[in-house]
Amino acid sequence: MDFFVGVDVGTGSARAALVSSGGKIISTAVHPITTFNPQPGFYEQSSDDIWTAVCHVVKKVVTGSSKERIKGIGFDATCSLVAIDQKGKPVTLSLTGKNNQNIILWMDHRAEKQANFINGLKHEVLKYVGGKVSLEMEIPKLLWIKQNLAITWNEAGMFFDLPDFLTWKATDCESRSLCSLVCKWNLIAGPKGLNHWDTDYLNQIGLSDLQADNWKKIGHEFNAPGHPVGFGLTSRAAQELGLLKGTPVGASIIDAHAGGLGMLGCSASNISPNFSSRLGLICGTSTCHMAVSENEIFVNGIWGPYYGAMVPGFWLNEGGQSATGKLLDHVIDTHPASERVKRKLQSNQHIQEYLQDLLEKIAVERNLKNVAYVTEELHVWPDYHGNRSPLADPTLRGMISGLTLSSDENDLAILYLATMQSLMYGTKHILEALTGSGHKIETLLVCGGLSQNQLFVQSLADATSLTVLRPLERESVLVGSAILGSCAAKFFPSVHEAIRSMGGLASVVKPTAETYSYHCKKYRVFKQMVEHQKLYKAFMSASL
């Protein structure tokens, strides 16, 4: 049997998997990575720390396997900004001046001023990011570096998106993936291969010096995800990873996009296999929403359309919620009853399992037909870390309506469910924007940690009134990065065939019709809450 290695660098850890040509994960490994938080809103990491973690997990999953049977390797990672100097060594992106802190993490919000400035120019390029560049993207962060770290700006030899840094470490090739550059760096791409930096845009925002030496710092060679990078693994990288020199390396992809790639081809009886009828949700710390189409579709507040950024020949629209899994953890951990509940947990029982059992009991006690109804008087707006889409407003904050003096575990359980439902309504909000602009979504796909939460998945189906597919192979992100390795090795006739062959089977979750009108009413409250927040801001900014 032939195998591929998939590598995923998330926010808190590096993971690797050995994956069969049929999309079956044979073994996995995980290793933590360090995040520095030197001040509020600033989140930094170390590229040396990350590469060490990557080597550790890859060596672990390939131990005992024939290296000759491992035909390719693919990398995905968070869309974080990496800086290295002329000699390939880390150069600081931190106000602390520490060179090992040479990555600005995706969730870092230091570039808000720069993003606002760029958006104020209303350049034509911004139509490909829903009209507004996000402060999470790399161009605002590059502008922040130039304005705040002049020494780093001058010393930096290259800036990478983290996925492309990994392929560079593996191959010594400076090429960049269209996925990262089109989605996060405002590179212009299209079906005729006319991929280019918009010099007028960069001139206007004050980054014209990036044109020096044929765009050396940010790249001039662009590859579609999965395209072979260089000549494969260098002898150094092969030794560090425990693989053979020359093992094909696929052009990288952002971690969420790897999840989309890994589950887009999953199949279930009586469900359309059409890529463009599916919306993929990659659920982790945050959630990304991936929709592909054969035609260019512009959606206000939704990133894209990006050509070829995930699937060759398809345009990608990308929505998202900045805090989902992290938000649920935050709501639970900060509640007064949390510690009492945790002391009650049985061995290996997750607190969310306990809360879900408790919600069922509450529903029975109140003679309710469905657990969803326990939140009738409690409403949440979930943007504790700003709104990524479709409002594209990082200044929005969370809201709760319906609090009482209660602080017991029942109160925690109901707040947990109300928060979860608010995440469903956030997805419904994104869906409305997509379908209102021309997407025809029939099915939702889910992967990531929250996809293993049955209440979460059922609530998603109920709130949107759409069927949800959950791949049987749980680690869709790792499957997606392994697909990149299979494409680099040219194992399948096409990338599309690789997606279908390695996508595997999925379980089906149907919506509960009886709860839909309830969710519609809750959704109406949901949308009214953000209008109230805007009104309160207007009150507070007005002169009396």
C-alpha positions, 0 to 999 in steps of 0.5 A: 500500500502507498501512503502520504504524510499530512502535516497540520500546524494549528494555533496550539500544536503541530500534528502529522498523519500517515494516510493511505491512498484511500484516505484512511489515517494509519497513525497520528502524532501531536506536539505542542507549540508555544504562543507568546502574548506580550501585550493585549491583542499581540500573539506571536510564535517561533518558526524554529519551535514550529519546525522542531515540532513538525520534525518530531511529529513526522518522524513519529508517524513514519516510524516503522513504515517503509520510506519507499512507500511514502510517496509524498508530503503536504503541509498546511498551517495557520495563516500567520506571518513569518519573517526571516533574514537574508541568511534564513534565520528568524528576525523579530516581529515582536516589540520585545526585540526577541528574534525567536518571536518571528511570527505574528499569529493569525489572531493577532489584532495589532494591525487594526489601524493599518487595516482601517487605513487600507480600507479607507482607500477603497481600492479595486483590489478589495472587491476580492475580500468582500470590500474590506481587508481584515486585520488578520490578513498579512498586508495590514501586518506588513504595513504595521511592521514597516511603521513600527519595526524599521530594523526588521523591515530592513533586515528581513530577507523574506516574509512567508505565510506559515504554510509556505515557510514550511515548504521552504524549510522542506525544499529550499524553494522560495515559491509560494502557494496561491492559497495563501497569497490570494486569500491573505496577501491580496495577490490577483489570480484568475483562470488564465494564469495571470497571477500578479501583485497589484503595484498600484495597490501596494504603492497607494498603501505605502509598500512599494518597496516590496517590488525590489529584486523581483518581489524577493521578499514576498515571492514571484513564483506561484503554485496551485495547492498540491503542485510539486515544489522544487525537487522535493525534500532536501537531504537536510529536511529528509533527515530531519523528517525521517523521510527520503531525499526527493520525496515530493512536496505539494504546494501548501494550503492554509489549515482551514482550507486543508479541512475543506479540501479533505472533506469536500469529496466525502460521499453519502447515499442520496447526497449530491456530490457536486462540489459547488452545492456544499458549504464546508465548516472547519470548526476549531478555535475559530470556524471557517466557511468554504464555498466553491463555485465554477463562476466568479461570485462576489459577496459583501462581507465574505472573502473572495472570490479567490481563483484556484485557492483550494480546488483547481478550476473553482472560485472560493468564497470564504466566510468565518467566525473569529471565535467558536470553540474558543468562545464555548470554552471561555463561556464555560471556564468563566462561569461561577459554576464551572469549577463545581461541575468539573469536580463532578466529572467522571474519568475522561468525561468532557465538561460539555458532555456533562452539560449536554446530559444536564440540558436533557434533564432540564428539558424533561423537567420543563416538559419541553419536546426538544432541548433547544427550547430551554434557551427561549429567554436567553440570547447571545451575540457571539462576536467576543473577538469581532465579526469576520463575516458577513459584517466584517467588523472587528470592533463588534463585541459579545452580548447576552440578553436574559441574565438572572441572579442564578449562578448554578450548573443549570444556568451554566448549561443553558448559557452554554446552549444559548452560546452554541445556538448563537454560533449556528445563527452566525453560520446562518447569517453567512449562508444568507449572504452566500445564497443571496449572491448566487451560491446554491448550497444544499449540504453542510460539511463539518470537521474539526473538534466541534464536529464531534459534538452531536448537539453542535451538529444537530443544532447546526442542521436544525438552525439552517434546515440543511442536511449535515455531512460529517466525514467518518474519517475525523481528521479532515484537515490532515487528510487534506494536507495528505491530498497535497502530497498525493498531488505532488506525487501525481498519484491520481490523474487529477486533483479532483480525482484525489479529492474524491478518492481520499474524501471517504464516507460521511454520516448524515444528520438531518434537520429536525423540522419541529424546531425550525420556527423556534430557531427562526424566532431566535435568529430574528432576535440575533440580528436585532441584537447587533443593530442594538449594539450599533445603536449603543455605539452611536449613542456613546460617540454622539455629542450631548 
